[in-house]
Amino acid sequence: MYRQDLDPTGSLTASALLAAVPIVVLLVLLGGLRWKAQWAGLAGLVAALGVALFTYGMPLRQALDSAAFGAALSVLLVLWITFNAIWIYNLTVKTGHFAVLRRSFAAISDDQRVQAIVIAFSFGALIEALAGGGSPVAICAVMLVALGLDPMRAAAVALVADTAPVAFGGLGNPITILGTVTGLSPDDYGAMAGRQTPLLAVFVPFILVGIVGGWRGVRETWPAALTAGLTFSVCQFAFANYWSYKLTDIFAAIASAVAIVLLNRVWKPAAAGAPGAAGPAAPPVIAGGAVEDPAFTRRVGDPQGDSRADVIKAFAPYAIIVVVFSIAQIDAVKNWLTDHGVWTFDWPGLHIQTPSGKAANTVYTLNYLGATGSLLFLSGLLTLIVLRIGVLSAARTYAETIRQFGWAIITILCVFALSYVMNLSGQISTLGLWLAKAGTWFALLSPVVGWLGVAVTGTDAGANALFANLQVTAAKQVGESPILFGAANGSGGVMAKMISPQNLAIGTAAVGLVGQEGTLFRRVFGWSVLLLVVMCVLVWLQSTPVLDWMVV
């Protein structure tokens, strides 16, 4: 039995500095020294193990078992989701239906900056709402490459876009976890997050067109950016506060896309295109074809143009995802999936107590029927029927999808292993307690705690599971609303999605740039910090008489 000691050195500041070593190692090697993500992740894991063993006194067997537990969790929480999401995409590429989908998006606007908003921001938010787990980054990045953006820029756009919808991603799973962990109302958390993240939604489309086309792009396409951002923001606020936080992103995503379509009927950018764009003649690495790429060439339908049936089939896989996930949220269906498709067990060999003497949560939940990845796999099977794809061809495509990720798989396993060594040894809680010592100024740092959690775990839900109780405890100590600080944990965490190593690995793997995670990290790190500062100031103001009227 290992009992956590959150201040092993006798000085909380010293303990926190040591606890931060694995995160510093990971980020410095990745962003500063340009190490490949798999080696930076492995080095961070070694550092976490070293701190756990020599500072926190965690037994070697428990430390290694914690790493194995984290790695096993990543299989269901990230890999199973991402493999199936990209598998569905690859199926549409092989059949030529992705070419139809690409042309359909291009028909909305011939300007790549506007296309980036529709695909990365609106369509990406829909995928985040339904699946999460890095799938919107992977799918949207390859779609942008197919439309002509160079791979690195496409990956950066997809990562930055996957911010505003994350707090309500996976049908509100991060919000649900806040309620489950703290015992407070998830609806209140959803309403509070709906008074924070919509502010980000207004600015994100401007950042996207800036990445694609620079300041000139912002000047020439600001009406589209403003339309998408405001529409998404208003819908996110309205649904989170007055309807259902679980449906927030679905309707916000659809509404923003429709708004852009309507805008483009009466407005066009001053100058089409985007400086530095690759142009649609350059096939993306992911699709594999050097001469004739099915992502670009017409493989289905009439050569004179896509029929309505062609377009419906091209959108069918994503419509299937929407339907499958919507059905899975019906209470009767959800209860059946839980009763018949969940196997839980205590992870073998892990015996850990919190400082209060309670057993740490080391239960592995194998949700083999209702998990996001499983529902995506079912959607893929239905896609086979709709697109008339043979089983052998589908199996070969699945194998190719797994090979496509390569070293990214190792990165994800290492980073999840690192996060659970830090969590179960007590390192994460030490960092949180140290930040909580800021007193009333903790309101300014509350989003930073969530940001650190997502940077390590890669998921907003994971960060909420780690730090929700810490946020509530800190709120009570300084006399602030626990709903405010709990929501701030999730709202602050969304900005770290773009810099978390596993999402960087997913992004580079999707566009064929495995090994260039450090370059991508530097492309998006500044935006992550800038948006985090905005959220910190907002939460701090919400804790003061200036904006305390916004608190639930």
C-alpha positions in Angstrom: 0.0 0.0 0.0 1.3 3.4 -1.0 -0.1 6.5 0.7 0.3 9.8 -1.0 2.3 12.6 0.6 1.5 15.8 -1.1 4.4 17.7 0.5 7.3 15.1 0.7 10.0 17.8 1.0 8.4 19.7 3.9 8.2 22.8 1.7 5.2 22.9 -0.6 7.0 25.2 -3.0 10.0 22.9 -3.3 7.7 19.9 -3.7 5.7 21.7 -6.4 8.9 22.6 -8.3 10.0 18.9 -8.2 6.5 17.8 -9.2 6.6 20.1 -12.2 9.9 18.5 -13.5 8.1 15.9 -15.8 5.9 18.6 -17.4 8.9 20.9 -17.9 11.0 18.1 -19.4 8.2 17.2 -21.8 7.5 20.7 -23.0 11.1 21.8 -23.3 12.2 18.7 -25.2 9.2 19.0 -27.5 9.1 22.7 -28.1 12.5 23.9 -27.3 14.9 21.2 -28.4 12.6 19.8 -31.2 12.7 16.3 -30.0 10.2 13.9 -31.7 7.1 13.5 -29.6 7.6 9.8 -28.8 11.1 10.5 -27.3 9.9 13.6 -25.5 7.0 11.6 -24.1 9.3 8.8 -23.1 11.7 11.2 -21.4 8.8 12.9 -19.5 7.7 9.4 -18.4 11.2 8.6 -17.1 11.3 12.0 -15.3 7.8 11.3 -13.7 9.0 7.9 -12.5 12.2 9.4 -11.1 10.3 12.0 -9.1 7.7 9.5 -7.9 10.5 7.1 -6.7 13.1 9.5 -5.2 10.9 12.4 -4.0 7.6 10.9 -3.2 8.8 7.5 -2.1 6.5 5.5 -4.3 7.5 1.9 -4.6 8.9 0.9 -8.0 6.3 -1.7 -8.6 3.5 0.7 -7.8 5.0 3.4 -10.1 5.4 1.1 -13.0 1.9 -0.3 -12.5 0.6 3.3 -12.5 2.2 3.8 -15.8 0.7 0.6 -17.2 -2.7 1.7 -15.9 -2.5 5.0 -17.7 -1.3 3.4 -20.9 -4.2 1.0 -20.8 -6.6 3.8 -20.3 -5.3 5.6 -23.4 -6.2 2.6 -25.6 -9.9 3.1 -24.9 -10.0 6.9 -24.3 -7.8 8.0 -27.3 -6.6 5.2 -29.6 -9.8 3.4 -30.1 -11.6 6.6 -30.8 -9.0 8.0 -33.2 -8.4 4.8 -35.1 -12.1 4.4 -35.9 -12.6 8.1 -36.8 -9.7 8.0 -39.3 -10.8 4.6 -40.5 -14.1 6.1 -41.6 -12.3 9.0 -43.3 -10.0 6.6 -45.1 -12.9 4.5 -46.3 -14.4 7.6 -47.9 -11.1 8.4 -49.6 -10.7 5.0 -51.1 -14.2 5.0 -52.5 -13.9 8.5 -53.9 -16.7 9.9 -51.7 -14.3 12.1 -49.9 -13.6 13.9 -53.2 -17.3 14.6 -53.4 -17.3 15.9 -49.8 -14.3 18.1 -50.6 -16.0 19.6 -53.6 -19.2 20.2 -51.5 -17.2 22.2 -49.0 -15.4 24.0 -51.7 -18.7 24.9 -53.3 -19.6 26.9 -50.1 -16.7 29.2 -50.9 -13.6 29.1 -53.2 -11.6 31.0 -50.5 -9.5 28.7 -48.4 -9.8 31.0 -45.4 -13.5 30.6 -45.4 -13.2 26.9 -46.0 -10.9 26.7 -42.9 -13.7 28.3 -40.8 -16.4 25.9 -42.2 -14.3 22.8 -41.9 -12.0 23.3 -38.8 -14.3 25.5 -36.7 -17.9 24.4 -37.6 -17.5 20.8 -38.9 -14.7 20.2 -36.4 -17.0 21.4 -33.5 -19.6 18.9 -34.7 -17.1 16.0 -34.6 -15.8 17.2 -31.2 -19.4 17.3 -29.9 -20.0 13.7 -31.0 -16.6 12.0 -30.6 -13.8 14.1 -29.2 -10.6 12.3 -28.4 -8.5 14.0 -31.1 -10.8 12.9 -33.9 -11.7 16.4 -35.1 -8.0 17.3 -35.3 -7.3 14.3 -37.4 -10.3 14.5 -39.7 -10.3 18.2 -40.2 -6.6 18.4 -40.8 -6.7 15.9 -43.7 -9.7 17.6 -45.2 -7.9 21.0 -45.2 -4.8 19.4 -46.8 -7.1 17.9 -49.5 -8.4 21.5 -50.1 -4.9 22.7 -50.7 -3.4 23.9 -47.4 0.1 22.7 -46.7 0.1 20.0 -44.1 1.8 21.9 -41.2 -0.6 24.8 -41.6 -3.6 22.5 -41.9 -2.6 20.7 -38.7 -2.2 24.0 -36.8 -5.6 25.3 -38.0 -7.2 22.0 -36.8 -5.6 22.2 -33.4 -6.4 25.8 -32.7 -10.0 25.3 -33.9 -10.5 22.4 -31.4 -10.7 24.8 -28.4 -14.1 26.5 -28.0 -16.2 23.3 -28.4 -14.0 21.1 -26.1 -15.6 22.0 -22.8 -18.9 20.5 -24.1 -17.2 17.8 -26.3 -18.3 14.2 -26.3 -21.9 15.1 -25.6 -20.9 17.2 -22.6 -18.7 14.5 -21.0 -16.3 17.0 -19.3 -19.2 18.7 -17.7 -20.8 15.5 -16.6 -17.5 14.4 -15.0 -17.4 17.7 -13.1 -20.7 16.9 -11.6 -19.9 13.3 -10.9 -16.6 14.0 -9.2 -17.8 16.9 -7.0 -21.3 15.9 -6.4 -22.6 19.3 -7.6 -25.1 19.9 -10.4 -23.6 19.3 -13.9 -26.3 21.6 -15.3 -24.9 24.4 -13.1 -21.4 23.7 -14.3 -22.6 23.6 -17.9 -24.4 27.0 -17.5 -21.2 28.5 -16.0 -19.0 27.1 -18.7 -21.5 28.5 -21.2 -20.7 32.0 -19.7 -17.0 31.5 -20.3 -16.1 29.6 -23.4 -18.4 31.5 -25.8 -16.1 34.5 -25.5 -13.3 32.3 -27.0 -15.6 31.2 -29.8 -15.9 34.8 -31.0 -12.1 35.1 -31.5 -11.1 31.6 -32.7 -12.3 32.0 -36.4 -10.2 35.2 -36.6 -7.2 33.3 -35.5 -7.9 30.5 -38.0 -8.0 32.9 -41.0 -4.9 34.6 -39.6 -3.0 31.3 -39.6 -4.2 30.6 -43.2 -3.8 34.0 -44.7 -2.1 36.3 -42.3 -3.4 39.8 -41.3 -4.4 40.3 -44.9 -6.7 37.3 -44.5 -8.2 38.7 -41.4 -8.9 42.0 -43.1 -10.5 40.4 -46.2 -12.5 37.7 -44.5 -13.5 39.2 -41.1 -17.3 39.2 -41.9 -17.1 35.4 -42.2 -15.0 35.0 -39.1 -17.4 37.3 -37.1 -20.5 35.5 -38.4 -19.2 32.1 -37.5 -17.8 33.2 -34.1 -20.9 35.1 -33.0 -23.3 32.5 -34.2 -21.5 29.7 -32.4 -21.0 31.8 -29.3 -24.7 32.8 -29.0 -25.9 29.2 -29.6 -23.3 27.8 -27.1 -24.5 30.3 -24.4 -28.2 29.7 -25.1 -28.1 25.9 -25.1 -25.7 25.6 -22.1 -27.9 27.9 -20.0 -31.4 27.2 -21.2 -31.6 23.8 -22.8 -29.1 21.0 -22.5 -25.3 21.2 -22.1 -25.0 17.8 -23.8 -26.5 19.2 -27.1 -24.7 22.5 -26.9 -21.9 22.0 -29.4 -24.1 20.0 -31.9 -26.4 22.9 -32.5 -23.8 25.6 -32.2 -21.7 23.8 -34.9 -24.6 23.4 -37.3 -25.8 26.9 -36.7 -22.4 28.4 -37.4 -22.1 26.4 -40.6 -25.5 27.4 -41.8 -24.7 31.1 -41.0 -21.6 30.9 -43.2 -23.5 29.3 -46.1 -26.2 32.1 -45.9 -23.5 34.8 -45.7 -21.7 33.6 -48.8 -24.9 34.1 -50.8 -24.7 37.8 -50.3 -21.0 38.4 -49.6 -17.6 37.3 -51.0 -14.1 38.0 -49.7 -12.4 41.0 -51.3 -9.7 38.7 -52.8 -10.0 34.9 -53.2 -7.4 32.5 -52.0 -4.8 32.5 -49.3 -1.2 33.5 -49.5 1.1 30.6 -49.2 -1.6 28.0 -49.8 -0.4 24.8 -51.5 -3.1 24.6 -54.1 -5.3 21.5 -54.7 -2.8 20.0 -57.1 -0.6 18.8 -54.2 -2.0 15.5 -52.8 -1.9 15.0 -49.0 0.6 12.5 -47.7 -2.2 10.7 -45.8 -4.0 9.6 -48.9 -1.0 7.9 -50.2 -1.3 8.4 -54.0 1.5 10.2 -55.8 0.0 10.1 -59.3 -3.7 9.7 -58.9 -5.0 10.4 -55.5 -8.6 9.4 -54.7 -9.0 12.3 -52.3 -8.6 14.6 -55.3 -9.9 12.8 -58.4 -13.5 12.0 -59.3 -14.2 8.4 -58.5 -17.9 8.4 -58.2 -20.8 10.2 -59.9 -21.2 12.0 -63.2 -18.0 13.7 -64.6 -20.1 16.7 -65.3 -20.9 17.3 -61.7 -21.9 15.7 -58.4 -25.6 14.7 -58.2 -27.7 15.1 -55.1 -27.3 11.4 -54.4 -23.5 11.7 -54.7 -23.5 14.5 -52.1 -25.8 12.6 -49.8 -23.6 9.6 -49.8 -20.5 11.7 -49.2 -22.1 13.2 -46.1 -23.7 9.9 -45.1 -20.8 8.7 -42.8 -21.0 11.8 -40.7 -24.8 11.8 -40.7 -24.6 8.2 -39.5 -22.3 9.3 -36.7 -24.8 11.9 -35.6 -27.7 9.5 -35.6 -25.8 6.7 -33.8 -24.5 9.0 -31.1 -27.9 10.6 -30.7 -29.6 7.2 -30.3 -27.0 6.2 -27.8 -28.0 9.2 -25.6 -31.6 8.1 -25.3 -32.0 7.0 -21.6 -33.3 3.5 -22.4 -30.5 2.8 -24.9 -27.9 4.3 -22.6 -29.0 2.2 -19.7 -29.0 -0.9 -21.8 -25.5 -0.2 -23.1 -24.4 0.4 -19.5 -26.0 -2.8 -18.2 -24.8 -5.1 -20.9 -21.6 -3.5 -22.2 -19.5 -2.4 -19.3 -16.9 -4.4 -17.4 -15.2 -2.8 -14.5 -12.4 -4.2 -12.4 -9.7 -3.0 -10.0 -6.4 -2.6 -11.8 -4.2 -5.5 -10.6 -1.4 -4.6 -8.2 -2.3 -0.9 -7.6 -2.9 -0.2 -3.9 -2.9 3.5 -3.3 -4.4 5.7 -0.6 -5.0 9.5 -0.8 -3.6 11.6 2.1 -7.0 11.3 3.8 -6.7 7.6 3.8 -9.3 6.9 1.1 -8.5 4.5 -1.7 -7.5 6.2 -4.9 -9.5 5.4 -8.0 -7.7 2.7 -9.8 -10.8 1.1 -11.4 -10.5 0.2 -15.1 -13.8 0.6 -16.9 -14.0 -1.4 -20.2 -17.0 0.2 -21.9 -16.9 -2.1 -24.9 -20.4 -1.3 -26.2 -21.2 2.4 -25.3 -17.7 3.9 -25.5 -17.1 6.7 -28.0 -14.7 4.5 -30.0 -17.2 1.6 -30.1 -20.0 3.9 -31.4 -17.6 5.2 -34.1 -16.7 1.6 -35.0 -20.5 0.8 -35.4 -20.8 4.0 -37.5 -18.0 2.6 -39.7 -19.7 -0.7 -40.1 -22.9 1.1 -41.2 -20.8 3.2 -43.6 -19.7 0.0 -45.2 -23.3 -0.8 -46.0 -24.2 2.6 -47.3 -21.1 3.0 -49.4 -21.1 -0.7 -50.5 -17.6 -1.4 -49.3 -16.5 -5.1 -48.9 -15.4 -6.5 -45.6 -11.9 -7.4 -46.9 -11.3 -4.0 -48.3 -12.5 -2.4 -45.0 -10.2 -4.7 -43.0 -7.2 -3.7 -45.2 -8.1 -0.1 -44.7 -8.2 -0.5 -41.0 -4.8 -2.1 -40.9 -3.4 0.8 -43.1 -5.0 3.3 -40.7 -3.1 1.7 -37.7 0.2 1.7 -39.6 -0.4 5.3 -40.6 -0.2 6.4 -36.9 3.1 4.6 -36.3 5.1 6.4 -33.6 2.1 8.5 -32.6 0.8 5.4 -30.8 3.9 5.3 -28.7 3.6 9.0 -27.9 0.0 8.6 -26.7 0.8 5.6 -24.5 3.8 7.4 -23.0 1.9 10.6 -22.2 -1.0 8.8 -20.6 1.5 6.7 -18.6 3.2 9.9 -17.5 0.0 11.5 -16.4 -1.1 8.6 -14.2 2.3 8.3 -12.6 2.0 12.0 -11.7 -1.6 11.6 -10.6 -1.3 8.5 -8.5 2.1 9.4 -6.9 0.6 12.8 -5.8 2.6 15.1 -8.1 -0.5 16.6 -9.8 -2.2 17.3 -6.5 0.9 18.9 -5.1 0.9 21.4 -8.1 -2.7 22.1 -7.5 -2.3 22.7 -3.8 0.6 25.0 -4.4 -1.4 27.1 -6.9 -4.3 27.2 -4.4 -2.1 29.0 -1.9 -2.6 32.1 -4.0 -5.7 32.8 -1.9 -8.2 35.2 -3.6 -5.8 35.5 -6.5 -6.5 31.8 -7.2 -9.4 32.9 -9.4 -6.7 34.2 -11.8 -4.9 30.9 -11.7 -7.9 28.5 -11.6 -7.9 28.1 -15.4 -4.2 27.4 -15.3 -4.8 24.3 -13.2 -7.1 23.0 -15.9 -4.7 24.0 -18.6 -1.9 22.0 -16.9 -4.3 19.0 -16.5 -5.2 18.9 -20.2 -1.5 19.5 -21.3 -0.6 16.3 -19.5 -3.7 14.1 -20.0 -4.8 15.5 -23.4 -8.5 15.5 -22.5 -10.7 18.1 -20.7 -12.6 15.3 -19.1 -9.3 13.9 -17.7 -8.3 17.2 -16.3 -11.7 17.7 -14.7 -11.5 14.2 -13.1 -8.0 15.1 -11.7 -8.6 18.6 -10.5 -12.4 19.1 -9.9 -12.3 18.5 -6.2 -9.2 20.6 -5.8 -11.0 23.5 -7.5 -14.0 23.1 -5.2 -11.8 22.9 -2.1 -9.9 26.0 -3.1 -13.1 27.9 -3.8 -14.4 27.1 -0.3 -11.1 28.1 1.3 -11.2 31.6 -0.4 -14.9 32.1 -0.2 -15.7 31.8 -3.9 -18.3 29.8 -5.9 -17.2 26.2 -6.4 -19.3 26.2 -9.6 -17.2 29.1 -10.9 -13.8 27.4 -10.2 -15.0 24.0 -11.3 -16.2 25.4 -14.7 -13.0 27.4 -15.0 -11.0 24.2 -14.7 -12.7 22.9 -17.9 -12.8 26.2 -19.7 -9.1 26.8 -19.0 -8.2 23.3 -20.0 -9.5 23.7 -23.6 -6.6 25.9 -24.6 -4.2 23.1 -23.8 -5.7 20.7 -26.2 -3.6 22.2 -29.0 -0.3 21.7 -27.2 -0.9 18.3 -25.5 1.6 15.8 -27.0 -1.0 13.2 -27.9 -3.0 15.7 -29.9 0.1 17.0 -31.6 0.9 13.4 -32.4 -2.5 12.8 -33.8 -2.3 16.0 -35.9 1.1 15.2 -37.4 0.2 11.6 -38.1 -3.0 12.6 -39.9 -1.2 14.8 -42.4 1.9 12.7 -42.8 4.4 14.7 -40.7 5.2 12.3 -37.9 8.3 13.5 -36.1 7.6 17.2 -36.6 5.5 17.6 -33.4 8.0 20.1 -32.0 7.6 22.4 -35.0 3.8 22.1 -34.7 4.0 22.8 -31.0 5.8 26.1 -31.6 3.2 27.1 -34.2 0.3 26.9 -31.8 1.9 27.5 -28.3 1.5 31.3 -28.5 -2.2 31.0 -29.3 -2.7 28.6 -26.4 -1.1 31.0 -23.9 -2.9 34.1 -25.3 -6.3 32.4 -25.1 -5.4 31.1 -21.6 -4.6 34.7 -20.4 -8.0 35.9 -21.7 -9.8 33.1 -19.8 -7.8 33.8 -16.6 -8.8 37.5 -16.7 -12.4 36.6 -17.4 -12.6 34.2 -14.5 -10.9 36.6 -12.2 -13.4 39.4 -13.1 -16.2 36.9 -12.5 -14.9 36.5 -9.0 -15.1 40.2 -8.4 -18.0 42.6 -8.3 -17.3 43.6 -11.9 -18.7 40.4 -13.4 -19.9 38.4 -10.4 -23.5 38.8 -11.8 -22.4 36.2 -14.4 -21.8 33.4 -11.8 -24.5 30.7 -11.5 
